[in-house]
Amino acid sequence: MFLRLKKRKVGGEVYEYWSLVESIRTARGPRQRIVAELGKIPGMDRQERIGWEQVGKILEGRCERQLDLFESNPNTPEWAQVDVQGVQIERLRQFGNVYLALALWRRLGLHEVLALVAPPGREDVEWSQMACVLTAARFCAPSSELAIAESWYGKTALDDLLGIAPEKVNDDRLYRALDWLLPHKDALCLHLQQRYAEWFGSDFEFLFYDITSTYFEGQAAGNERAKRGYSRDKRSDCAQVCIGLVVNRDGLPVAFEVFDGNRRDVTTFEEMVAMMEAKYGKARRIWVVDRGMVSEDNLTELRKRGARYVVGTPRTMLKRFEAELLQEDWERIRPEVEVKLASHPDYDGERFILCRSEGRALKERAMLTKQLERLEQKLEGIRRSVAAGRLKNAALVERRIGRWMGRYEKAEQLFQVEVISSNGMATAVNITRRTETEDWAQTAHGHYLLRTNLLDETAESLWGIYMQLTQAEAAFRITKSDLGLRPVFHQKAGRVEAHILVCFLALAMWKSLEQWMKAKGLGTCARQLLEEMHEVRSMDVLLPVKERPPLRLRVVGRPEKRLQILLQHLGLPLPNRSRKIQNVVRKMTP
């Protein structure tokens, strides 16, 4: 970006003002586009061009010098008499949050990759700019495309930062921007991997895979993937789609895929691995997944591909290592966590990591005890009703027992219930506690089993690798709660995937902000920073000046000092001095 001096002659008087201009690549060659008209206070010398010309470099992290947020204006002041009683504030806009979003968008280089894969054409507003608006809105204030167009965009300073007038941002253009963005999904994912490596030094040796679901408002009849299945959102009454997400060990999102809403988790893993290899190349990656994602067929396929893995195992597999559980050769790696390596003759070339957690054991015991008490109470009530003759139909008795057994899944395996009947009429109910099963449940509490074909790692390092699966779970929480992934209001399949892609890009910005803050020693609470930036506003200060036209100064409010210091550490100073954003309002006399 650069500043261009313009002159305009009105009524025999020449006025000078500045325009912020950006060079862009088009199908017809390089072109220059006006981003914003900045204006100029009469008498301002050309050497005072400082501020707006630095904004583009600041957003991309290319500022030639570190701007001092606390320095006083070094230029020779221009004095005028101002009627202080007539000073007004106009055009109050959200600035800090969109400024931060645009900085992340540009530092991730998303504008560059979109310009490369889809150069601007004859459209009035570039589609890459509209994609930026969609993602910034999702990052700052998740809402529908209609809400973005009708209320949100006009309340922000994006028209100053992007040069897109509010009247040009409408719901139709935003919907078409979704359609334009979706075909570039793979290019964006590949670019993000490269940018993560350049910016944070991230590697992709370990890939963590998990799956979640998001539900629809409406029937979603036009979407073949919208089906009813197991809902992580407790909305089994709604159609849904499943989303598989891959993150690296820093929690940075790498790729995602959308699956049918009734797809079983275990059936998606092999497809995700094949997709990653086809799109991003084969490599000896280490896959880390939870126990619900893998099967023996999946692991066999991984070994054929030469991939390595650390996976959780079904709880039933723990029974094969009962003898090892009772031995006392555990290694304590955390105050409440112990691990040890084990092997099994049926699994050549693999190792198992036995883990136990005291905190987890207490939690599981408490949950089981609670379920046992409630289930026993319900079963005893049914038994008494049958004995008293109040409940006679045997089929009805069995249905009630099955309903309560299904509600308390952890406790049902510890009871054996027999309904004694004659000619379809229940005469008695026998309830027996399975003591052996209960003893094993008490022994297994707090224990879990991991499985890997990494033969050179220690038990502690393998446990640490597996526990980083929480990064994927945290990414899902952010995407659903902070970025508004759910519910989905779009009905068309393409629009649904584009909506998820925008959420994915916003997640990449969110996690990149966490890594950026972490690298500067500022913690990782991106949510808190975004909330504080939301309070930073831009505004127009209207100054009635004696013997000359009034001045309109477009300024950014000065935030709290702690936020200024934080932004200075990030290398993201705010253009908060009036000489940075200003123009003149002149009264045109007839």
Protein Blocks (a to p, Z undefined) as FASTA:
>chain_A
ZZddddddeehiacdddddddddddfkbpcdddfbdgbjaehiafklmghjlmmmmmmno
pafbdcdfkbccfbdcddddddfklpccehiacfklmmmmmmmmmmnommmmmmmmmccf
fbfbdfklmmmmmmmmmmmmgcdfklmmmmmmmmpcklmmnopafklmcfklmmmmmmmm
mmmmmmmmmmmmmmmmmmnopafkbccddddddddedjklmpmklccdddfklpakbccd
dddddddfkopafbdcdddfkbcfklmmmmmmmmmmmmnopadddddddfklpcfklmmm
mmmnopacdddddfklmmmmmmmmmpccbccfbfkbccdddddfklghiacdddddfklm
mmmmmmmmmmmmmmmmmmmmmmmmmmnopamblklmmmmmmmmmmmmmmlmmmpccdddd
eehiafbdcddddfklmmmmmmmgopacdddfbfkbcfklmmmmmmmmmmmmmmmmmmmm
mnomaccfbfbfklmmmmmmmmmmmmmmmmmmmmmmmmnonajafklmmmmmmmpccddd
ddddehiacddddddddddfklmmmmmmnopacdfbfklnccddddddZZ
